[in-house]
């Protein structure tokens, strides 16, 4: 439970921070696309009896780089690239899972999250990469923000937009991979988007949106993990439903005001 809380708190911090940049860029579906790719990474890890989390990070980062290169160098619309890789990742996962003798308890833990399966190695790996991700966002914050809001002006101002975009999608891939133990591969996209959209209902600036989304994500993860433990519920489902409940409450209060 302690390992799950520590990993969950790290995910609750980095997921909405990355999600804010994705939502502003109208590129939210990249999280869902990479989650399907991450499932392929898990299947590869299980098939070859390797560390699934490490394999998933490597596979997801490599595919994220390919997606960004296709989007920028081949002049293919971003949504078209995602539309190709989303079913492609799922199809590859199905094939690999069949080779790995089908679904099992371990795989379901990755799909929907499981607080009881977070190991010491998973925890340290998550905390280490999470801190690196957070530090990278802080260091490149202004460049990421400028490129997210106005890519053309950022290019004119001398910002290496190509590198910044690639950096953002790689950080997204890392976040998706790290979140699978706590939230689950199929639900991480919701944690990266719902608290952000909720925060935007109240925020008056981008920085305020980050702060609000962090708060909402932390509340959803903490209470979601408690509900998962005491009510024997899937961790990811409990967290996402709480996030939706918070969004509904904020939207209702804002409408009444």
KAKAKA-V745268 format. One record per run of one state. SS is the DSSP state (hx for helix, st for strand, lp for the rest). FROM is the first residue (numbers start at 1). TO is the last residue. Records with the same first field share a line. If there is no record, write none. Layout:
SS: FROM-TO  FROM-TO
This chain:
lp: 1-1  25-28  48-51  74-77  100-104  113-114  118-119  140-140  150-150  157-160  180-187  201-205  232-234  257-257
hx: 2-24  29-47  52-73  78-99  105-112  115-117  120-139  141-149  151-156  161-179  188-200  206-231  235-256
